[in-house]
Amino acid sequence: MVPPATMDEIAAKVKAALTSTPYSCDELIPLAGGNANYVFRGHLSNPLPPDNTHQVLIKHGEPFVRTNESFSLPLTRCNVENVALHEIQTSPKATSPSPPWCTVRTPKQHHFDRETHTQVQEYLPTGIDLKNYALKYYEPHTNPSKKPQCLALGHSLGIWLKTFHDWTAVWAAKERFPSTARSRPSIHTIAFQNKILQMLKHKTYYDSLLKLVDTFPAILPQARQVFEQVKSMADQELADDSTLQAVHGDFWTGNILIPDKEMDCEAPPEPTTVFVVDWEVISLGVPVRDVGQMIAELYMLKLFKDIDAGEWIIEGFVEGYGPLGGEDKVFRTLVHIGCHLVVVGGTVDGWGERGDVEGVVGFGRDMIVKGWEGNRKWFEGRVLGGLFGGGRGE
């Protein structure tokens, strides 16, 4: 365990690592957000061509979680993100159809210092994550005039994620039947190597699901048997690498960056740039977990805050992503959404009072049970019914 370091000590280490590179900085400003790494906005000593860029984003890793230094975390995560971003930059952008509201992509990866585990990435000026953007700009009972922008944003995110999953599925097939040697690891290979983060994320959901039964004794014990069956299924899901493909691993509103400026009700003259960030959890998995995590976080905007925009973004996201590949995958996605509502909705501070939390946990419980039973009728009329096709599943 490395002794705790102050922010000034970390900043000095980062500055020293970049001194002899084109990314030498005369100022580092710590940024909020993120739990694992130290993140800074760097002001470059010399601007970058061709657009005279003066600012970059810098991520620095230590062998522990930044917000909890007693929690060890492998530094391999930094190289995983570095390689993943370089590979992903070969995949296509995604833009919503007319009108073109958004361009969704990953930030450019400029530089990686292996010795200090320091990354230099493209910086999105005035960026804010989608969760906080929604809480800031979308009010309860959201004005319907904002629905088109929400549908377009969700649609762009859905198209981007589907494009990414289709691309990683191709690489999964190539790795099962390799034909030529590569000079660098593929997206599938780097995801395969990230076993520790894969299992950490998995346990955060499915081990925690069972542990929370006793935390909510008036709500969850009656679903214990179903939770046990769901956990067993999820464990088996990751048991055979040959059935898996690379997934983002932490695809939620907190890892979507958007400019901190309220979008107009009309399509902008130029598409808004949206970043998909934080790739250190990329691992082998099933695509429905990425889909389910994003939908669950958006749904919590409605369940906790009555922000209709959350449901509108879901509608666009589901349409943009398209068919999940069969009713069994739809129910699997719904089970994962329910798991997120129980585990994250039941443990993350700031969403609501105890009664609000219990209401969301109870709803998540019902989603898991009804999804596990394959009860399509229960989801009809809800925004999540749209996963079956045909709007709200009616």
TORKOL-4160 file (C-alpha; in steps of 0.2 Angstrom, whole numbers, padded with zeros to 4 digits, m for minus):
394
<pt num="1" X="0000" Y="0000" Z="0000"/>
<pt num="2" X="0007" Y="0017" Z="m0005"/>
<pt num="3" X="0006" Y="0030" Z="0009"/>
<pt num="4" X="m0007" Y="0043" Z="0006"/>
<pt num="5" X="m0002" Y="0058" Z="m0004"/>
<pt num="6" X="m0008" Y="0076" Z="m0004"/>
<pt num="7" X="m0016" Y="0083" Z="m0020"/>
<pt num="8" X="m0001" Y="0095" Z="m0021"/>
<pt num="9" X="0011" Y="0080" Z="m0021"/>
<pt num="10" X="0001" Y="0071" Z="m0034"/>
<pt num="11" X="0001" Y="0086" Z="m0045"/>
<pt num="12" X="0019" Y="0088" Z="m0043"/>
<pt num="13" X="0022" Y="0070" Z="m0049"/>
<pt num="14" X="0011" Y="0073" Z="m0064"/>
<pt num="15" X="0019" Y="0089" Z="m0069"/>
<pt num="16" X="0036" Y="0081" Z="m0068"/>
<pt num="17" X="0031" Y="0066" Z="m0079"/>
<pt num="18" X="0025" Y="0078" Z="m0093"/>
<pt num="19" X="0039" Y="0090" Z="m0092"/>
<pt num="20" X="0048" Y="0083" Z="m0107"/>
<pt num="21" X="0033" Y="0080" Z="m0118"/>
<pt num="22" X="0022" Y="0091" Z="m0129"/>
<pt num="23" X="0010" Y="0090" Z="m0114"/>
<pt num="24" X="0020" Y="0100" Z="m0101"/>
<pt num="25" X="0008" Y="0110" Z="m0091"/>
<pt num="26" X="0011" Y="0126" Z="m0082"/>
<pt num="27" X="m0005" Y="0124" Z="m0072"/>
<pt num="28" X="m0015" Y="0109" Z="m0065"/>
<pt num="29" X="m0032" Y="0112" Z="m0058"/>
<pt num="30" X="m0040" Y="0097" Z="m0049"/>
<pt num="31" X="m0057" Y="0092" Z="m0056"/>
<pt num="32" X="m0072" Y="0085" Z="m0046"/>
<pt num="33" X="m0080" Y="0068" Z="m0051"/>
<pt num="34" X="m0073" Y="0051" Z="m0052"/>
<pt num="35" X="m0069" Y="0040" Z="m0038"/>
<pt num="36" X="m0054" Y="0030" Z="m0043"/>
<pt num="37" X="m0042" Y="0042" Z="m0051"/>
<pt num="38" X="m0035" Y="0060" Z="m0049"/>
<pt num="39" X="m0041" Y="0071" Z="m0063"/>
<pt num="40" X="m0035" Y="0088" Z="m0068"/>
<pt num="41" X="m0038" Y="0101" Z="m0081"/>
<pt num="42" X="m0020" Y="0105" Z="m0087"/>
<pt num="43" X="m0016" Y="0121" Z="m0095"/>
<pt num="44" X="m0002" Y="0117" Z="m0108"/>
<pt num="45" X="0014" Y="0127" Z="m0108"/>
<pt num="46" X="0013" Y="0126" Z="m0127"/>
<pt num="47" X="m0003" Y="0125" Z="m0137"/>
<pt num="48" X="m0006" Y="0109" Z="m0147"/>
<pt num="49" X="m0008" Y="0110" Z="m0166"/>
<pt num="50" X="m0018" Y="0111" Z="m0177"/>
<pt num="51" X="m0032" Y="0120" Z="m0167"/>
<pt num="52" X="m0021" Y="0129" Z="m0154"/>
<pt num="53" X="m0028" Y="0119" Z="m0140"/>
<pt num="54" X="m0022" Y="0125" Z="m0123"/>
<pt num="55" X="m0031" Y="0113" Z="m0112"/>
<pt num="56" X="m0031" Y="0094" Z="m0109"/>
<pt num="57" X="m0038" Y="0082" Z="m0097"/>
<pt num="58" X="m0026" Y="0073" Z="m0086"/>
<pt num="59" X="m0030" Y="0056" Z="m0077"/>
<pt num="60" X="m0017" Y="0050" Z="m0064"/>
<pt num="61" X="m0019" Y="0033" Z="m0056"/>
<pt num="62" X="m0012" Y="0026" Z="m0039"/>
<pt num="63" X="m0014" Y="0008" Z="m0033"/>
<pt num="64" X="m0029" Y="0013" Z="m0023"/>
<pt num="65" X="m0046" Y="0022" Z="m0025"/>
<pt num="66" X="m0044" Y="0041" Z="m0024"/>
<pt num="67" X="m0059" Y="0043" Z="m0012"/>
<pt num="68" X="m0054" Y="0028" Z="m0001"/>
<pt num="69" X="m0036" Y="0025" Z="0000"/>
<pt num="70" X="m0038" Y="0009" Z="0010"/>
<pt num="71" X="m0047" Y="0001" Z="m0005"/>
<pt num="72" X="m0033" Y="m0006" Z="m0017"/>
<pt num="73" X="m0036" Y="m0006" Z="m0035"/>
<pt num="74" X="m0024" Y="m0012" Z="m0049"/>
<pt num="75" X="m0014" Y="0000" Z="m0059"/>
<pt num="76" X="m0017" Y="m0011" Z="m0074"/>
<pt num="77" X="m0033" Y="m0001" Z="m0076"/>
<pt num="78" X="m0024" Y="0014" Z="m0082"/>
<pt num="79" X="m0016" Y="0004" Z="m0097"/>
<pt num="80" X="m0032" Y="m0004" Z="m0100"/>
<pt num="81" X="m0040" Y="0013" Z="m0103"/>
<pt num="82" X="m0026" Y="0019" Z="m0113"/>
<pt num="83" X="m0026" Y="0004" Z="m0125"/>
<pt num="84" X="m0045" Y="0004" Z="m0126"/>
<pt num="85" X="m0046" Y="0022" Z="m0131"/>
<pt num="86" X="m0033" Y="0020" Z="m0145"/>
<pt num="87" X="m0043" Y="0005" Z="m0152"/>
<pt num="88" X="m0060" Y="0013" Z="m0150"/>
<pt num="89" X="m0055" Y="0028" Z="m0160"/>
<pt num="90" X="m0055" Y="0017" Z="m0175"/>
<pt num="91" X="m0074" Y="0014" Z="m0173"/>
<pt num="92" X="m0086" Y="0026" Z="m0181"/>
<pt num="93" X="m0095" Y="0041" Z="m0174"/>
<pt num="94" X="m0113" Y="0041" Z="m0170"/>
<pt num="95" X="m0125" Y="0055" Z="m0175"/>
<pt num="96" X="m0143" Y="0056" Z="m0173"/>
<pt num="97" X="m0154" Y="0057" Z="m0189"/>
<pt num="98" X="m0161" Y="0073" Z="m0194"/>
<pt num="99" X="m0160" Y="0085" Z="m0185"/>
<pt num="100" X="m0142" Y="0081" Z="m0180"/>
<pt num="101" X="m0142" Y="0086" Z="m0162"/>
<pt num="102" X="m0127" Y="0077" Z="m0155"/>
<pt num="103" X="m0111" Y="0069" Z="m0160"/>
<pt num="104" X="m0106" Y="0055" Z="m0148"/>
<pt num="105" X="m0088" Y="0049" Z="m0147"/>
<pt num="106" X="m0074" Y="0045" Z="m0135"/>
<pt num="107" X="m0061" Y="0058" Z="m0131"/>
<pt num="108" X="m0044" Y="0058" Z="m0140"/>
<pt num="109" X="m0030" Y="0049" Z="m0131"/>
<pt num="110" X="m0015" Y="0060" Z="m0133"/>
<pt num="111" X="m0002" Y="0052" Z="m0121"/>
<pt num="112" X="0001" Y="0039" Z="m0108"/>
<pt num="113" X="0016" Y="0039" Z="m0096"/>
<pt num="114" X="0017" Y="0021" Z="m0091"/>
<pt num="115" X="0029" Y="0024" Z="m0077"/>
<pt num="116" X="0018" Y="0036" Z="m0067"/>
<pt num="117" X="0001" Y="0029" Z="m0074"/>
<pt num="118" X="m0003" Y="0046" Z="m0081"/>
<pt num="119" X="m0015" Y="0049" Z="m0096"/>
<pt num="120" X="m0017" Y="0065" Z="m0106"/>
<pt num="121" X="m0034" Y="0065" Z="m0115"/>
<pt num="122" X="m0044" Y="0078" Z="m0125"/>
<pt num="123" X="m0053" Y="0090" Z="m0114"/>
<pt num="124" X="m0072" Y="0095" Z="m0116"/>
<pt num="125" X="m0073" Y="0113" Z="m0111"/>
<pt num="126" X="m0086" Y="0116" Z="m0098"/>
<pt num="127" X="m0091" Y="0098" Z="m0098"/>
<pt num="128" X="m0103" Y="0091" Z="m0085"/>
<pt num="129" X="m0109" Y="0073" Z="m0084"/>
<pt num="130" X="m0126" Y="0069" Z="m0090"/>
<pt num="131" X="m0133" Y="0065" Z="m0072"/>
<pt num="132" X="m0129" Y="0082" Z="m0066"/>
<pt num="133" X="m0134" Y="0090" Z="m0082"/>
<pt num="134" X="m0151" Y="0082" Z="m0081"/>
<pt num="135" X="m0153" Y="0087" Z="m0062"/>
<pt num="136" X="m0148" Y="0105" Z="m0067"/>
<pt num="137" X="m0158" Y="0108" Z="m0083"/>
<pt num="138" X="m0173" Y="0097" Z="m0082"/>
<pt num="139" X="m0186" Y="0101" Z="m0070"/>
<pt num="140" X="m0199" Y="0089" Z="m0062"/>
<pt num="141" X="m0214" Y="0087" Z="m0074"/>
<pt num="142" X="m0201" Y="0093" Z="m0088"/>
<pt num="143" X="m0208" Y="0105" Z="m0100"/>
<pt num="144" X="m0213" Y="0095" Z="m0116"/>
<pt num="145" X="m0204" Y="0108" Z="m0127"/>
<pt num="146" X="m0188" Y="0099" Z="m0121"/>
<pt num="147" X="m0194" Y="0082" Z="m0127"/>
<pt num="148" X="m0186" Y="0083" Z="m0144"/>
<pt num="149" X="m0169" Y="0086" Z="m0138"/>
<pt num="150" X="m0170" Y="0072" Z="m0125"/>
<pt num="151" X="m0176" Y="0060" Z="m0138"/>
<pt num="152" X="m0162" Y="0065" Z="m0150"/>
<pt num="153" X="m0149" Y="0064" Z="m0136"/>
<pt num="154" X="m0155" Y="0047" Z="m0131"/>
<pt num="155" X="m0156" Y="0041" Z="m0149"/>
<pt num="156" X="m0138" Y="0046" Z="m0152"/>
<pt num="157" X="m0132" Y="0037" Z="m0136"/>
<pt num="158" X="m0141" Y="0022" Z="m0141"/>
<pt num="159" X="m0134" Y="0022" Z="m0159"/>
<pt num="160" X="m0117" Y="0024" Z="m0152"/>
<pt num="161" X="m0118" Y="0010" Z="m0140"/>
<pt num="162" X="m0126" Y="m0002" Z="m0153"/>
<pt num="163" X="m0112" Y="0002" Z="m0165"/>
<pt num="164" X="m0099" Y="m0001" Z="m0151"/>
<pt num="165" X="m0107" Y="m0018" Z="m0146"/>
<pt num="166" X="m0108" Y="m0023" Z="m0165"/>
<pt num="167" X="m0089" Y="m0019" Z="m0167"/>
<pt num="168" X="m0084" Y="m0028" Z="m0151"/>
<pt num="169" X="m0094" Y="m0043" Z="m0157"/>
<pt num="170" X="m0084" Y="m0044" Z="m0173"/>
<pt num="171" X="m0068" Y="m0044" Z="m0163"/>
<pt num="172" X="m0075" Y="m0058" Z="m0151"/>
<pt num="173" X="m0078" Y="m0068" Z="m0167"/>
<pt num="174" X="m0060" Y="m0064" Z="m0174"/>
<pt num="175" X="m0052" Y="m0069" Z="m0157"/>
<pt num="176" X="m0061" Y="m0086" Z="m0157"/>
<pt num="177" X="m0055" Y="m0089" Z="m0175"/>
<pt num="178" X="m0039" Y="m0079" Z="m0177"/>
<pt num="179" X="m0032" Y="m0078" Z="m0194"/>
<pt num="180" X="m0018" Y="m0065" Z="m0193"/>
<pt num="181" X="m0007" Y="m0059" Z="m0180"/>
<pt num="182" X="m0008" Y="m0041" Z="m0173"/>
<pt num="183" X="0006" Y="m0030" Z="m0168"/>
<pt num="184" X="m0005" Y="m0023" Z="m0154"/>
<pt num="185" X="m0019" Y="m0031" Z="m0143"/>
<pt num="186" X="m0036" Y="m0030" Z="m0149"/>
<pt num="187" X="m0051" Y="m0022" Z="m0140"/>
<pt num="188" X="m0056" Y="m0040" Z="m0135"/>
<pt num="189" X="m0039" Y="m0045" Z="m0129"/>
<pt num="190" X="m0038" Y="m0029" Z="m0118"/>
<pt num="191" X="m0055" Y="m0033" Z="m0111"/>
<pt num="192" X="m0051" Y="m0051" Z="m0107"/>
<pt num="193" X="m0036" Y="m0045" Z="m0097"/>
<pt num="194" X="m0046" Y="m0034" Z="m0086"/>
<pt num="195" X="m0053" Y="m0048" Z="m0075"/>
<pt num="196" X="m0051" Y="m0040" Z="m0058"/>
<pt num="197" X="m0062" Y="m0025" Z="m0063"/>
<pt num="198" X="m0074" Y="m0037" Z="m0072"/>
<pt num="199" X="m0077" Y="m0046" Z="m0056"/>
<pt num="200" X="m0077" Y="m0031" Z="m0045"/>
<pt num="201" X="m0091" Y="m0023" Z="m0055"/>
<pt num="202" X="m0100" Y="m0040" Z="m0055"/>
<pt num="203" X="m0100" Y="m0042" Z="m0037"/>
<pt num="204" X="m0105" Y="m0024" Z="m0034"/>
<pt num="205" X="m0121" Y="m0029" Z="m0042"/>
<pt num="206" X="m0125" Y="m0047" Z="m0039"/>
<pt num="207" X="m0116" Y="m0050" Z="m0022"/>
<pt num="208" X="m0123" Y="m0034" Z="m0015"/>
<pt num="209" X="m0141" Y="m0038" Z="m0021"/>
<pt num="210" X="m0141" Y="m0053" Z="m0008"/>
<pt num="211" X="m0132" Y="m0043" Z="0005"/>
<pt num="212" X="m0146" Y="m0029" Z="0004"/>
<pt num="213" X="m0160" Y="m0041" Z="0009"/>
<pt num="214" X="m0156" Y="m0038" Z="0027"/>
<pt num="215" X="m0154" Y="m0020" Z="0025"/>
<pt num="216" X="m0172" Y="m0018" Z="0019"/>
<pt num="217" X="m0181" Y="m0031" Z="0030"/>
<pt num="218" X="m0198" Y="m0025" Z="0026"/>
<pt num="219" X="m0196" Y="m0025" Z="0007"/>
<pt num="220" X="m0183" Y="m0038" Z="0001"/>
<pt num="221" X="m0184" Y="m0054" Z="0011"/>
<pt num="222" X="m0199" Y="m0061" Z="0001"/>
<pt num="223" X="m0188" Y="m0060" Z="m0015"/>
<pt num="224" X="m0173" Y="m0068" Z="m0008"/>
<pt num="225" X="m0176" Y="m0084" Z="m0017"/>
<pt num="226" X="m0177" Y="m0075" Z="m0034"/>
<pt num="227" X="m0162" Y="m0065" Z="m0030"/>
<pt num="228" X="m0152" Y="m0081" Z="m0027"/>
<pt num="229" X="m0157" Y="m0088" Z="m0043"/>
<pt num="230" X="m0153" Y="m0071" Z="m0052"/>
<pt num="231" X="m0136" Y="m0071" Z="m0044"/>
<pt num="232" X="m0133" Y="m0089" Z="m0050"/>
<pt num="233" X="m0138" Y="m0085" Z="m0067"/>
<pt num="234" X="m0127" Y="m0069" Z="m0068"/>
<pt num="235" X="m0112" Y="m0079" Z="m0061"/>
<pt num="236" X="m0114" Y="m0092" Z="m0075"/>
<pt num="237" X="m0116" Y="m0078" Z="m0087"/>
<pt num="238" X="m0098" Y="m0074" Z="m0085"/>
<pt num="239" X="m0091" Y="m0091" Z="m0083"/>
<pt num="240" X="m0087" Y="m0095" Z="m0101"/>
<pt num="241" X="m0076" Y="m0081" Z="m0110"/>
<pt num="242" X="m0080" Y="m0089" Z="m0127"/>
<pt num="243" X="m0098" Y="m0082" Z="m0125"/>
<pt num="244" X="m0093" Y="m0065" Z="m0121"/>
<pt num="245" X="m0088" Y="m0049" Z="m0129"/>
<pt num="246" X="m0080" Y="m0032" Z="m0124"/>
<pt num="247" X="m0092" Y="m0020" Z="m0115"/>
<pt num="248" X="m0089" Y="m0003" Z="m0108"/>
<pt num="249" X="m0093" Y="m0010" Z="m0090"/>
<pt num="250" X="m0098" Y="0006" Z="m0082"/>
<pt num="251" X="m0110" Y="0014" Z="m0095"/>
<pt num="252" X="m0120" Y="0026" Z="m0085"/>
<pt num="253" X="m0125" Y="0045" Z="m0085"/>
<pt num="254" X="m0110" Y="0049" Z="m0074"/>
<pt num="255" X="m0098" Y="0043" Z="m0088"/>
<pt num="256" X="m0107" Y="0054" Z="m0102"/>
<pt num="257" X="m0100" Y="0071" Z="m0103"/>
<pt num="258" X="m0110" Y="0085" Z="m0112"/>
<pt num="259" X="m0106" Y="0104" Z="m0112"/>
<pt num="260" X="m0113" Y="0113" Z="m0097"/>
<pt num="261" X="m0125" Y="0124" Z="m0107"/>
<pt num="262" X="m0144" Y="0121" Z="m0108"/>
<pt num="263" X="m0148" Y="0114" Z="m0126"/>
<pt num="264" X="m0160" Y="0124" Z="m0136"/>
<pt num="265" X="m0177" Y="0117" Z="m0140"/>
<pt num="266" X="m0173" Y="0118" Z="m0159"/>
<pt num="267" X="m0158" Y="0108" Z="m0166"/>
<pt num="268" X="m0142" Y="0118" Z="m0165"/>
<pt num="269" X="m0133" Y="0124" Z="m0181"/>
<pt num="270" X="m0118" Y="0112" Z="m0176"/>
<pt num="271" X="m0121" Y="0095" Z="m0167"/>
<pt num="272" X="m0117" Y="0095" Z="m0148"/>
<pt num="273" X="m0101" Y="0085" Z="m0144"/>
<pt num="274" X="m0104" Y="0071" Z="m0131"/>
<pt num="275" X="m0090" Y="0061" Z="m0124"/>
<pt num="276" X="m0091" Y="0043" Z="m0118"/>
<pt num="277" X="m0078" Y="0042" Z="m0104"/>
<pt num="278" X="m0070" Y="0031" Z="m0091"/>
<pt num="279" X="m0064" Y="0015" Z="m0100"/>
<pt num="280" X="m0054" Y="0007" Z="m0086"/>
<pt num="281" X="m0068" Y="m0005" Z="m0082"/>
<pt num="282" X="m0069" Y="m0012" Z="m0100"/>
<pt num="283" X="m0070" Y="m0030" Z="m0099"/>
<pt num="284" X="m0078" Y="m0046" Z="m0106"/>
<pt num="285" X="m0097" Y="m0047" Z="m0103"/>
<pt num="286" X="m0114" Y="m0046" Z="m0110"/>
<pt num="287" X="m0121" Y="m0030" Z="m0119"/>
<pt num="288" X="m0137" Y="m0030" Z="m0110"/>
<pt num="289" X="m0128" Y="m0025" Z="m0094"/>
<pt num="290" X="m0122" Y="m0009" Z="m0102"/>
<pt num="291" X="m0139" Y="m0006" Z="m0109"/>
<pt num="292" X="m0148" Y="m0009" Z="m0092"/>
<pt num="293" X="m0136" Y="0002" Z="m0082"/>
<pt num="294" X="m0139" Y="0017" Z="m0093"/>
<pt num="295" X="m0158" Y="0014" Z="m0093"/>
<pt num="296" X="m0158" Y="0012" Z="m0074"/>
<pt num="297" X="m0149" Y="0028" Z="m0071"/>
<pt num="298" X="m0160" Y="0038" Z="m0082"/>
<pt num="299" X="m0176" Y="0030" Z="m0074"/>
<pt num="300" X="m0170" Y="0035" Z="m0057"/>
<pt num="301" X="m0172" Y="0053" Z="m0063"/>
<pt num="302" X="m0190" Y="0050" Z="m0065"/>
<pt num="303" X="m0193" Y="0038" Z="m0050"/>
<pt num="304" X="m0184" Y="0050" Z="m0037"/>
<pt num="305" X="m0186" Y="0067" Z="m0045"/>
<pt num="306" X="m0201" Y="0065" Z="m0056"/>
<pt num="307" X="m0190" Y="0072" Z="m0071"/>
<pt num="308" X="m0199" Y="0067" Z="m0086"/>
<pt num="309" X="m0184" Y="0070" Z="m0097"/>
<pt num="310" X="m0176" Y="0054" Z="m0090"/>
<pt num="311" X="m0190" Y="0044" Z="m0098"/>
<pt num="312" X="m0189" Y="0054" Z="m0114"/>
<pt num="313" X="m0170" Y="0050" Z="m0115"/>
<pt num="314" X="m0174" Y="0032" Z="m0112"/>
<pt num="315" X="m0187" Y="0032" Z="m0126"/>
<pt num="316" X="m0174" Y="0039" Z="m0138"/>
<pt num="317" X="m0160" Y="0027" Z="m0131"/>
<pt num="318" X="m0171" Y="0012" Z="m0134"/>
<pt num="319" X="m0175" Y="0017" Z="m0151"/>
<pt num="320" X="m0157" Y="0021" Z="m0156"/>
<pt num="321" X="m0150" Y="0005" Z="m0149"/>
<pt num="322" X="m0163" Y="m0006" Z="m0158"/>
<pt num="323" X="m0169" Y="m0024" Z="m0155"/>
<pt num="324" X="m0159" Y="m0033" Z="m0141"/>
<pt num="325" X="m0160" Y="m0049" Z="m0150"/>
<pt num="326" X="m0175" Y="m0058" Z="m0143"/>
<pt num="327" X="m0187" Y="m0058" Z="m0128"/>
<pt num="328" X="m0175" Y="m0067" Z="m0117"/>
<pt num="329" X="m0163" Y="m0053" Z="m0118"/>
<pt num="330" X="m0176" Y="m0040" Z="m0115"/>
<pt num="331" X="m0181" Y="m0049" Z="m0099"/>
<pt num="332" X="m0162" Y="m0051" Z="m0094"/>
<pt num="333" X="m0160" Y="m0032" Z="m0097"/>
<pt num="334" X="m0175" Y="m0028" Z="m0086"/>
<pt num="335" X="m0168" Y="m0039" Z="m0072"/>
<pt num="336" X="m0152" Y="m0029" Z="m0073"/>
<pt num="337" X="m0161" Y="m0013" Z="m0072"/>
<pt num="338" X="m0171" Y="m0019" Z="m0057"/>
<pt num="339" X="m0154" Y="m0025" Z="m0049"/>
<pt num="340" X="m0147" Y="m0007" Z="m0052"/>
<pt num="341" X="m0162" Y="0001" Z="m0044"/>
<pt num="342" X="m0160" Y="m0010" Z="m0028"/>
<pt num="343" X="m0141" Y="m0009" Z="m0027"/>
<pt num="344" X="m0138" Y="0008" Z="m0032"/>
<pt num="345" X="m0154" Y="0016" Z="m0028"/>
<pt num="346" X="m0153" Y="0009" Z="m0011"/>
<pt num="347" X="m0136" Y="0014" Z="m0007"/>
<pt num="348" X="m0130" Y="0030" Z="m0016"/>
<pt num="349" X="m0133" Y="0045" Z="m0005"/>
<pt num="350" X="m0142" Y="0061" Z="m0012"/>
<pt num="351" X="m0156" Y="0054" Z="m0022"/>
<pt num="352" X="m0170" Y="0056" Z="m0009"/>
<pt num="353" X="m0176" Y="0053" Z="0009"/>
<pt num="354" X="m0178" Y="0035" Z="0016"/>
<pt num="355" X="m0196" Y="0034" Z="0011"/>
<pt num="356" X="m0191" Y="0038" Z="m0007"/>
<pt num="357" X="m0177" Y="0026" Z="m0007"/>
<pt num="358" X="m0188" Y="0012" Z="0000"/>
<pt num="359" X="m0200" Y="0015" Z="m0014"/>
<pt num="360" X="m0187" Y="0014" Z="m0028"/>
<pt num="361" X="m0180" Y="m0002" Z="m0020"/>
<pt num="362" X="m0197" Y="m0010" Z="m0019"/>
<pt num="363" X="m0200" Y="m0005" Z="m0037"/>
<pt num="364" X="m0183" Y="m0013" Z="m0042"/>
<pt num="365" X="m0188" Y="m0029" Z="m0032"/>
<pt num="366" X="m0204" Y="m0030" Z="m0042"/>
<pt num="367" X="m0194" Y="m0027" Z="m0059"/>
<pt num="368" X="m0182" Y="m0041" Z="m0054"/>
<pt num="369" X="m0196" Y="m0053" Z="m0050"/>
<pt num="370" X="m0207" Y="m0049" Z="m0064"/>
<pt num="371" X="m0193" Y="m0050" Z="m0076"/>
<pt num="372" X="m0187" Y="m0066" Z="m0070"/>
<pt num="373" X="m0204" Y="m0073" Z="m0071"/>
<pt num="374" X="m0205" Y="m0067" Z="m0089"/>
<pt num="375" X="m0221" Y="m0057" Z="m0085"/>
<pt num="376" X="m0222" Y="m0045" Z="m0100"/>
<pt num="377" X="m0239" Y="m0039" Z="m0096"/>
<pt num="378" X="m0232" Y="m0031" Z="m0080"/>
<pt num="379" X="m0221" Y="m0020" Z="m0090"/>
<pt num="380" X="m0234" Y="m0014" Z="m0103"/>
<pt num="381" X="m0239" Y="0004" Z="m0102"/>
<pt num="382" X="m0222" Y="0009" Z="m0094"/>
<pt num="383" X="m0207" Y="0016" Z="m0103"/>
<pt num="384" X="m0198" Y="0000" Z="m0101"/>
<pt num="385" X="m0211" Y="m0009" Z="m0111"/>
<pt num="386" X="m0203" Y="m0001" Z="m0126"/>
<pt num="387" X="m0189" Y="m0013" Z="m0125"/>
<pt num="388" X="m0201" Y="m0026" Z="m0132"/>
<pt num="389" X="m0203" Y="m0015" Z="m0147"/>
<pt num="390" X="m0218" Y="m0004" Z="m0151"/>
<pt num="391" X="m0216" Y="0011" Z="m0139"/>
<pt num="392" X="m0221" Y="0007" Z="m0121"/>
<pt num="393" X="m0225" Y="m0011" Z="m0125"/>
<pt num="394" X="m0244" Y="m0008" Z="m0128"/>
